[in-house]
């Protein structure tokens, strides 16, 4: 009887552990959304208040655009996964000297890694061929990777860079015709080789909003509201009901043609402004629709990679009144600087 009871208890424990394992992995699979925490405002909450707001809304991932020490301190023990950027202004310095890269990693990664979940280091953001620092991008990535390797963190912290849809040729339509522009190849070919070698994802800033305002595109297609397939890709046989998937898969097809077939893409920015442009496009209702549908949609993957959740970071946490560029750039926030949500969003 005792043996039978012990055996039953052992079997029950095994099923319980298996159940916990399955639940844990489902939670990891579904928790795909993060939010970018930009700091270009003179009226934003304290770093501690921001981290508390993330936790209050169950936002489990964050991107910051540089190693802000107050933000990193506030993140300690929060269990929030982090994309940590190396600003473009630092690329030349880090590319020129391994010691500089070692110091950067020591100060901003090693110091915090025990209780801050740094997941990716984004070396540079939207670097263009015409930028004077473009030549330093890959050397900086290599030196940051060397520093990460020397600390034994290569499997924990992945080094990448954040790029954007400007890398694509103008004739990259439908998605299966996606290809990389010739002037971007001197940057992206070595980036792709680096990412493949280090099993790191490519970070991609992806904005259907900007594609919509610049082209002849249906609004329902841009907002995930099209009732049926809008673009049928004869080259791949895939059908597209939303612009986000089409843009993402176009980059996947382009990567395949550039020896990046196995690469994963993390969408490191995506959003929709609530003001600052044409009122029938940049309004709270469209912003709510885009963000709500985006959160639901990325759990299921794209037509090219169905069933594979798309790790995605919404831009941005707050409206930023000092952000340069068009007026819309100041109005991508989910929250006002007073921490009031513009519209109801469920991150669960």
N, C-alpha and C positions, 0 to 999 in steps of 0.2 A: 504493500500500500504506500509505504514511504517512498519507494523507488518510483512508483507510478505518479505520485503527487509531485515528486521532484522533477520527473520528466515532463509533466504537464506544465509546471511552473517555468521550466527551462524553455519549453516551446512557446509559452505565452510571452516570455521575455524577448525571445527572438522575433516574434511577430510584432511586438511593441516597438523594438528597436528598428525593425524594417519599416514600420509605419512612420516612425519619427524621421527616418532617413528620407522616405518618399515625400513627406510633408515639407521637410526642410528644403529638398531639391525643387519641389513645386514652387515654394516661396522664392527661391533664388531665381527660378526661371521666369516667374511673373514680375519680379521686382526689377523691371527694365528701365524705369524712368529716373533720371536725375534732373537737376536744375542748375544752370550756370549762374554763379554769383559774381556779377560785375560790380565794380566799385567806383564807377565814374559819376559820382553824384556828391554834392556837398550837404545833403540832407538825409543821408542814409542812417539806419539804426546802427548801434554798436555791434561789433563782431559777435559778442556773446548773445545779443538779442537775435541776430540772424540765425545762429546755430540753433537756438531754441525754437525759432519759427520753422526751420527745416524739420526738426524733430516733432513739433506739434502737428505738422501736416504730413507726417510719415514720408518725407522725402529722404530717400536712403542714399542718394548719390549727389555729388556736387562737383562743379568745375570752378576753379579760380584761375585768374589770368596772370598770376605771378605769386612768388613766395611771400605773401603778406604774413608777417610773423604773428600779428594779433589774431588773424583768422586761423592760422595753424595751431596756435595755443588754444583757441576756443574749441577747435575740433577734437582735442584730446578726449578720449573716452566716449566720443559721440557715436561711434560705430558707423559713421557716414563714409562711404567710399568716395575717393577723391581723384579727379584729374587735376594735376598741378602743372601749370604752364611755366616754361622758360620763355620770357618775353623776347620778342624779336631784337630788342635793343641789346640783349646779352649774347647774341649768337656769335659775334666776332670775337668777343673776349673768351668765351668758353671754347670756341673752335681753335684758338691760337695756343692754348696751354692746357695740358692735362691736369696740372695742379689747380688751375682755376675751376675746372669741371669737378675735380675731387672735392674742393672746398664747397662748391655750390651744393653738391649732393650731401656732403657731411652736414652742412648747416640747415638744409631744407628738407632732407629726407631722413638721414640717419638719426638726427636729433629727435624726430617725431615718430618714427616708424613703429615703435613699440605700442603706441596707443592712438595713432592716426592711420587710417586705412588708405594709404596712398596706393592707388591702383595703376595709374598711368602718369607718365611725365610727357607732356606735349611740348616738344622742342620746336618753338616757332608756331605762329598762327597765320594761315593764309599767305604764306610767302610766295611772291610772284617773281617771275624771271627778271623783271625790270628792277626789283629791289636790290640795292647795293649789297645787302647782307645775304642775298640768296646763295652766294658762293660758300657761305659759312654754315649753311643749314646742316648738311650731312656730316661734315667734320664735327660739328657741335653734338649731333646725335651720337656719333661714334664715341666721343669722349665722355659724354654722360653715361652711355652704356658701359664703357670701361669702368667708370667709377661705381656704377651699380653692381657690376660683376665682382669687383674687388671686395664688396661688402657682402657677397653671397645672397643678393636680393633679386637675381635675374628672373627667378620664377615667380616672385611676388610683385615686383614693380616692372611694368612694361614701358619701354621707351618708344615714342612715336612722334608724329607731327600732325597738326591739324591743317587740312587743305580745304578746298571748296570747288564748286562746280565750274569755275572758270578754267579748270584744267582740261575740260572737254572740247573737242573740235566742234565747230558750228554745225556740222552735218551729222551729229550724234543723235539721230532720230530715225526710226524708233530705237528703243534701248539697245537692241542687239547690234546696232551700228556704232555704239559708243567707242570712242577712241581718244587717246590723249593728244593734245595739241603739240605740234612739233617744238614750239618754243618752251614748253614745260618739260620736255623729255630730259634735258640736262639736269633738272632738279629731281624729277619724279623717278627716273630709271634707277638711280642709286638709292633713293628712298625706298622703292619697292624691294630692291635687293636686300637692303638692310632689314626691312620688316620681315621678309620671308626668312632670312637667316636667323633672326632673333624671335621668330614666332610671335610677333607683335601685330596688333590690328592697325589699320589705317584709320585715323580720326578724320571725319568729314563733316563740315558745316553745310547743312542742307536746308534750303529755304524755298519751298514752293511759292511763298508770297512774292519773292523777287522775280521768279520765273513768270508768275502770273501777270505782274504789272508790266513786264517787258515784252510779253508775247500775246498771241491770239489763243488764249486758253480759257476754258469754261471755269467759272467760279466754283461750281459744285464739284468739279474734278480736283480743284486745288484744296477744297475743304473736306475731302473724304465723303462727299454726299452724292456722288453720281450713282444712279440706280442700276447701272449696268456698265459693261465694258465700254470705255471711251476710245482707247488705243489698242488695236489688235496688231501685235508684232508678228509679221509674216516670217521674219527671219528666225524667230525662236519658237513661234507658236503660242507665246504667252499673251494673255490679255490683261489690260491695266484699267482699273476703276478709279485710281487716284494718282495724282502727280508725284506724291512723295515716293511711292514704289517705283514709278517710272524713272525718276531722277536717281534713286539709289541703284537700281539695277543697271542703269546706263553706266554708272561708275564701275560696277562689278564686271560688266562686259569689257569695259576699257582696260581694267586691270588684267583680265585674262589675256588680252592681246599684248600685254607688256610684262609677261612672265610673273604675274601676280595672281595666278589662278586660285591658290589656296588661302589668300588673304581674307580676313574678316574685316568688316567695316563697323566702326562705332560712330553713330551720328552724334557728334560732339556739340552741335548747336542746331536747333530748329525752333521757329516761333512765328508769331503773327502779331503785328502791331495793332494796338487798340485805338490809336489816334495818330494825327500828324500828316495824313495823306487824304486821298479822296474819301469822303464820308461814307460812300456806299461800299468801300473796300476795307479801310482801316477803321473799324469800329469794334466796340466791346462784344457785340454778338458774333461777328466773324472770328475774333480772337478766341472767344470761348469755344466756338464750334471747332476750330482747328485744333486747339490744345486738347479738348476733351476727346475728340476722335483720334488724335495722335496717340494718346495714352492707351486707348483701347486697341488701336490698330497694331502697334509694334509688338504686341504679345504673339502675333501669329506669323511674323516674317513677311517676306515679299514674294511675288510670283516666281522669281528665280531661285529663291531660297525659302520655300514654304516650311512652316512649322518651326522655324529657327528664330526665336525672339530677337528683336533688334534693339540693342542697348542704345538708348537715346537720351540726350540732355536738352531740356527745354531752355531756350533763351527768352527771357531771363527772369531772375527772381524779382528784381525791382525796376521801375522806371529810373533812368539815370539822366539827370538834367544837364550833366556836363559831357555827355557823349557827343563826339563830333559827327558830322555828316548831315544827312537829311533829317528833318524834324521827326520823321517816323522812328529814327534810331533811339529817340528818347522815350519811346512808348511801348517797348516790348515786354515790360514787366508784368508778372502775375500779381504783384503786390505794389501798392503805393509805398513811398518812403515811410509812411506812418504805419506800415505793416497791415494795412487794410487790403483784403483781396478784392480785385476788380470784379471777379465773377467766381462762382462756385466751381471748384475743381476737386475731384476725388482721386487722390494718388494711391488709393488702396486697390 
